[in-house]
Amino acid sequence: MNILILGSGGREHTFAYKISESENCTKLFVAPGNAGTHAIATNLPISVNDFEAIRSAVLEHNIEMVIVGPEDPLVSGIADYFAKDDRLKEVMLIGPSSRGAMLEGSKERAKEFMMRHNIPTAAYASFTRETLVAGKKFLDTLQPPYVLKADGLAAGKGVLILNSLEEAKHELENMLAHSKFGEASTKVVIEEFLDGIELSVFVLTDGKNYKILPTAKDYKRIGEGDTGLNTGGMGAVSPVPFADEELMRKIKERIVIPTVNGIAEEKIDYKGFIFIGLIRVNNEPYVIEYNVRMGDPETEVVLPRIKTDLVELMRATSQQKLDEISLEIDKRSATTIMVVSGGYPEAYDKGKVISGISEIQDSIVFHAGTAVKDGDIVTNGGRVIAITSLDEDFRKAIKKSYQNIEKLSFDRMYYRTDIGFDLS
């Protein structure tokens, strides 16, 4: 079949890499794609939010399956758009309806869903500009650190964790009264701080059945030792070493099953991925957040470990037949290290020529922010390239990734040298 992937990052290149291996894929398209997808698929210069242009491309290229990478088009209702169009409704679209996407699109609605279905999460309250004074008073009742979350989508940067009460009140005012995160922070969720170690669990569901995919742990901060500004992710490890059988049993029984059952009970049209951000506190799992797509850079370590044909998995998801397919996982560990532009996540330059990609051996190069210009591969974003390696344990895989990163070069290239530092 002809398949279209929407997106332009490392996540989408990883999907393209896996799908290109499938004998079920005839022609592969990526919109808009990057230099990595350009080498294995046909890039289409279309924005992920331009539904009319996507419709035209689907019809022109006889696309039978669309895999939605990022959250924006899902929250904006691309699944609903396809379902309502007579010429598109038979296309297999992997991603939830806009109602399902609100599990990510609104922190408040996600919290309400968890409360309805008794899913363990931190205590919280929501506030708007009109209730700013009440929000400050609520902060007075909490112990530091203070967690402030923009309710809407803020490209992974809408969460603040602050130790000072005065700073928390100041930032709450910045978010609500001065639109620090634009529309995303017209409402702010203030949460109880949970002290523990984070991990991510990925679930593929057809709205009724589900498969738990490999676990992963990513590293969000720009600096060594998880310091500095939040980024989209500087690296990831899969599986998570501390996610033992007992913890995974608790996650499955208390979180995954109630989440999938809640989606079914509320009659939410959901055929796609649920990315559950978790924290382990005294070996008890709590949900930090839901995302309604695969994570980045977690995709770069999760998908390479899936041995089952990815197109078959996606088809079973679309046809609500996930219970009829078996999921085979590579027992090896996977790690990925993200190489970024100097200055990221703040201002950075684009167009820097990247050298050394062809010299990398025994690791997989996943392009994120890259483009082809005058025959050269150049930087075209903050996060540029992810180097993924597999080995019998995560330490060996990390070593392999770092050895290969040394072969890469571009002006002001930066990467963290301590990915996996907190894992025993």
Secondary structure as the mmCIF struct_conf table of DSSP 4:
data_model
#
loop_
_struct_conf.conf_type_id
_struct_conf.id
_struct_conf.beg_label_comp_id
_struct_conf.beg_label_asym_id
_struct_conf.beg_label_seq_id
_struct_conf.end_label_comp_id
_struct_conf.end_label_asym_id
_struct_conf.end_label_seq_id
STRN STRN1 ASN A 2 GLY A 7
BEND BEND1 GLY A 9 GLY A 9
HELX_RH_AL_P HELX_RH_AL_P1 GLY A 10 ILE A 19
TURN_TY1_P TURN_TY1_P1 SER A 20 GLU A 21
TURN_TY1_P TURN_TY1_P2 GLU A 23 ASN A 24
BEND BEND2 THR A 26 THR A 26
STRN STRN2 LYS A 27 PRO A 32
HELX_RH_AL_P HELX_RH_AL_P2 ALA A 35 HIS A 38
TURN_TY1_P TURN_TY1_P3 ALA A 39 ILE A 40
BEND BEND3 ALA A 41 ALA A 41
STRN STRN3 THR A 42 ASN A 43
TURN_TY1_P TURN_TY1_P4 VAL A 48 ASN A 49
HELX_RH_AL_P HELX_RH_AL_P3 PHE A 51 GLU A 60
TURN_TY1_P TURN_TY1_P5 HIS A 61 ASN A 62
STRN STRN4 ILE A 63 VAL A 68
BEND BEND4 PRO A 70 GLU A 71
HELX_RH_AL_P HELX_RH_AL_P4 ASP A 72 VAL A 75
TURN_TY1_P TURN_TY1_P6 SER A 76 GLY A 77
HELX_RH_AL_P HELX_RH_AL_P5 ILE A 78 LYS A 84
TURN_TY1_P TURN_TY1_P7 ASP A 86 GLU A 90
BEND BEND5 VAL A 91 VAL A 91
STRN STRN5 MET A 92 ILE A 94
BEND BEND6 GLY A 95 GLY A 95
HELX_RH_AL_P HELX_RH_AL_P6 SER A 98 GLY A 105
HELX_RH_AL_P HELX_RH_AL_P7 LYS A 107 ARG A 116
TURN_TY1_P TURN_TY1_P8 HIS A 117 ASN A 118
STRN STRN6 THR A 121 THR A 121
STRN STRN7 TYR A 124 THR A 128
HELX_RH_3T_P HELX_RH_3T_P1 ARG A 129 THR A 131
HELX_RH_AL_P HELX_RH_AL_P8 LEU A 132 ASP A 140
TURN_TY1_P TURN_TY1_P9 THR A 141 THR A 141
BEND BEND7 LEU A 142 LEU A 142
HELX_LH_PP_P HELX_LH_PP_P1 GLN A 143 GLN A 143
BEND BEND8 PRO A 144 PRO A 145
STRN STRN8 TYR A 146 ALA A 150
BEND BEND9 ASP A 151 GLY A 152
TURN_TY1_P TURN_TY1_P10 ALA A 155 GLY A 156
STRN STRN9 VAL A 159 LEU A 162
BEND BEND10 ASN A 163 ASN A 163
HELX_RH_AL_P HELX_RH_AL_P9 LEU A 165 ALA A 177
BEND BEND11 HIS A 178 HIS A 178
TURN_TY1_P TURN_TY1_P11 LYS A 180 PHE A 181
HELX_RH_3T_P HELX_RH_3T_P2 GLY A 182 SER A 185
BEND BEND12 THR A 186 THR A 186
STRN STRN10 LYS A 187 GLU A 191
BEND BEND13 GLY A 196 GLY A 196
STRN STRN11 ILE A 197 THR A 205
BEND BEND14 GLY A 207 LYS A 208
STRN STRN12 TYR A 210 ILE A 212
HELX_LH_PP_P HELX_LH_PP_P2 LEU A 213 THR A 215
STRN STRN13 ALA A 216 ALA A 216
STRN STRN14 LYS A 217 ASP A 218
STRN STRN15 ARG A 221 GLY A 223
TURN_TY1_P TURN_TY1_P12 GLU A 224 ASP A 226
STRN STRN16 THR A 227 ASN A 230
BEND BEND15 GLY A 232 GLY A 232
BEND BEND16 MET A 234 MET A 234
STRN STRN17 GLY A 235 SER A 238
BEND BEND17 PRO A 239 PRO A 239
TURN_TY1_P TURN_TY1_P13 PRO A 241 PHE A 242
HELX_RH_AL_P HELX_RH_AL_P10 GLU A 245 ILE A 251
HELX_RH_PI_P HELX_RH_PI_P1 LYS A 252 VAL A 256
HELX_RH_AL_P HELX_RH_AL_P11 ILE A 257 GLU A 265
TURN_TY1_P TURN_TY1_P14 GLU A 266 LYS A 267
STRN STRN18 GLY A 272 VAL A 281
TURN_TY1_P TURN_TY1_P15 ASN A 282 ASN A 283
STRN STRN19 GLU A 284 ASN A 291
BEND BEND18 VAL A 292 ARG A 293
TURN_TY1_P TURN_TY1_P16 ASP A 296 GLU A 298
HELX_RH_AL_P HELX_RH_AL_P12 THR A 299 VAL A 302
HELX_RH_3T_P HELX_RH_3T_P3 LEU A 303 ARG A 305
STRN STRN20 ILE A 306 ILE A 306
BEND BEND19 THR A 308 THR A 308
HELX_RH_AL_P HELX_RH_AL_P13 LEU A 310 SER A 318
TURN_TY1_P TURN_TY1_P17 GLN A 319 GLN A 320
HELX_RH_3T_P HELX_RH_3T_P4 LEU A 322 GLU A 324
BEND BEND20 ILE A 325 ILE A 325
STRN STRN21 ILE A 329 ILE A 329
BEND BEND21 ARG A 332 ARG A 332
STRN STRN22 SER A 333 SER A 341
TURN_TY1_P TURN_TY1_P18 GLY A 342 PRO A 345
BEND BEND22 GLU A 346 ALA A 347
HELX_LH_PP_P HELX_LH_PP_P3 LYS A 352 LYS A 352
STRN STRN23 VAL A 353 VAL A 353
HELX_LH_PP_P HELX_LH_PP_P4 ILE A 354 ILE A 354
STRN STRN24 SER A 355 SER A 355
HELX_RH_3T_P HELX_RH_3T_P5 ILE A 357 GLU A 359
BEND BEND23 ASP A 362 SER A 363
STRN STRN25 ILE A 364 HIS A 367
BEND BEND24 ALA A 368 GLY A 369
STRN STRN26 THR A 370 LYS A 373
TURN_TY1_P TURN_TY1_P19 ASP A 374 GLY A 375
STRN STRN27 ASP A 376 THR A 379
BEND BEND25 GLY A 381 GLY A 382
STRN STRN28 ARG A 383 ASP A 391
BEND BEND26 GLU A 392 ASP A 393
HELX_RH_AL_P HELX_RH_AL_P14 PHE A 394 ILE A 405
TURN_TY1_P TURN_TY1_P20 GLU A 406 LYS A 407
STRN STRN29 SER A 409 SER A 409
TURN_TY1_P TURN_TY1_P21 ASP A 411 ARG A 412
STRN STRN30 MET A 413 TYR A 414
BEND BEND27 THR A 417 THR A 417
TURN_TY1_P TURN_TY1_P22 ILE A 419 ASP A 422
#
